[in-house]
Amino acid sequence: MVGRAAFFEPLVHLRRSLSPLSIPLPWCLQLNHYRFSLSWARLLPYGNSSHSKTALKHYNDVIDALLAAGIEPVVTIYHWDKPAVFQNDGGWLNSSMQERYVAYARFCFDNFGDRVKTWLLVNEPMMHCWLGYDGSSMYGSTAPGVEMPGVGGYLCNHNMVLAHAKAYRVYQKDFKHQGGEFITVY
């Protein structure tokens, strides 16, 4: 991306979700891309069985407002939060997270892929795995706060890399017609 292209994620994202009312800020800054993250725990709070209509409407409103302002949404599917039921079952240490993540990614592609053309599947996966599941980092730990030094980070990364690859394959097989692209950061 060249020219005015930029990824703008204000600090307010760390505290609350983007409101469609705040779309004028990136528009006034003449940005043509805006990166934000979906919340798996918000969209599918009880796992992949049923979705929150309120959360789905919120993210659809945000995407529609960005597009109406001429700003392309750049969407991160997983930014370190998942339904609690999955963490209670081991989170990313459990290989079943691979298929759970693929189902969630499919949900996102189904509901937003007609308008989202740039996807990030996982935000900083290595950092999440080392800080969230290893517990031996000199930087401390982050949620979920699992301390399995020398093992947890590797198990998490193993499952996350495979989940990432499987979600990408699902997109290529079933959603390629939507014309999206992926940015991968490891």
TANOR-V409713 format. One record per pair of residues at least 12 apart in sequence whose ideal C-beta (glycine too) atoms are under 7 Angstrom apart, sorted by sequence separation. I is the first residue (numbers start at 1). J is the second residue. D is the distance in whole Angstrom. If there is no record, write none. Layout:
i = <I:I>
j = <J:J>
d = <D:D>
This chain:
i = <43:132:135:42:43:133:135:136:86:132:134:135:136:168:133:134:105:135:8:18:134:133:134:133:8:38:133:8:13:78:130:133:129:132:6:4:7:8:9:36:4:5:6:9:129:4:5:7:77:129:77:126:129:1:34:125:125:47:34:38:46:75:92:32:33:38:40:45:47:122:32:33:34:35:36:37:38:44:46:47:31:32:34:41:93:17:20:33:35:40:41:75:92:20:23:27:37:39:40:41:77:122:23:40:73:78:80:121:18:27:74:75:76:77:78:79:20:26:72:78:23:72:121:76:121:67:80:63:48:63:59:63:91:93:48:56:48:51:87:93:44:126:98:102:119:121:124:125:93:97:101:105:109:113:117:118:44:80:93:117:118:119:120:40:92:95:98:102:106:114:116:117:98:102:105:113:118:120:97:101:109:7:92:113:92:98:102:38:37>
j = <55:144:147:55:56:146:148:149:100:146:148:149:150:182:148:149:121:152:26:36:152:152:153:153:29:59:155:31:36:101:153:156:153:156:31:30:33:34:35:62:31:32:33:36:156:32:33:35:105:157:108:157:160:33:66:157:160:83:71:75:83:112:129:70:71:76:78:83:85:160:71:72:73:74:75:76:77:83:85:86:71:72:74:81:133:58:61:74:76:81:82:116:133:62:65:69:79:81:82:83:119:164:66:83:116:121:123:164:62:71:118:119:120:121:122:123:65:71:117:123:69:118:167:123:168:115:128:112:100:115:112:116:144:146:103:111:104:107:144:152:104:186:159:163:180:182:185:186:155:159:163:167:171:175:179:180:107:143:156:180:181:182:183:104:156:159:162:166:170:178:180:181:163:167:170:178:183:185:163:167:175:74:159:180:160:166:170:108:123>
d = <5:5:3:4:6:5:6:4:6:7:6:6:7:6:6:6:7:7:5:5:5:4:4:6:7:6:7:5:6:7:4:4:5:7:5:6:6:6:5:7:7:6:6:7:4:5:6:4:6:5:5:6:6:7:6:7:5:5:5:6:6:7:7:7:7:7:6:6:5:6:6:5:6:4:7:4:6:6:6:6:6:6:7:5:6:7:5:5:7:6:6:5:6:6:4:4:4:6:5:5:6:6:6:6:5:7:7:5:5:6:4:6:4:5:5:4:4:6:6:7:5:7:6:5:7:6:5:6:6:5:7:6:6:7:4:6:6:7:5:6:6:6:6:6:6:6:7:6:5:5:4:4:6:5:6:7:7:7:6:5:6:5:5:5:4:6:5:5:6:6:6:7:4:5:6:4:7:7:6:6:5:6:5:6:6:6:6:6:6>
